[in-house]
Amino acid sequence: MDAAALWVLLATFGHYLDIGPLLTVYGGGSILAMLPLTPGGLGIVGGVIVSALIGFDTPAGQPPVARFVASLVTSGSFLAN
């Protein structure tokens, strides 16, 4: 669901990423989050996903915003009072 939310938000900003690069980016970030560098992979996933999306020719301003909004949507933070 997280990868789908990221894809939808990138499409909202006008950048359509194929499924292969999207899963490569998201899977790479998830695998690196398992390394015990920071508690719970804090910052690792977002940094890797944003960097990799820029590497896949996504315009530089879109990945940070899309990643932030996708994490809010998938965590349910927008539902909190």
Beta strands, then each sheet from edge to edge (+ up, - down):
end
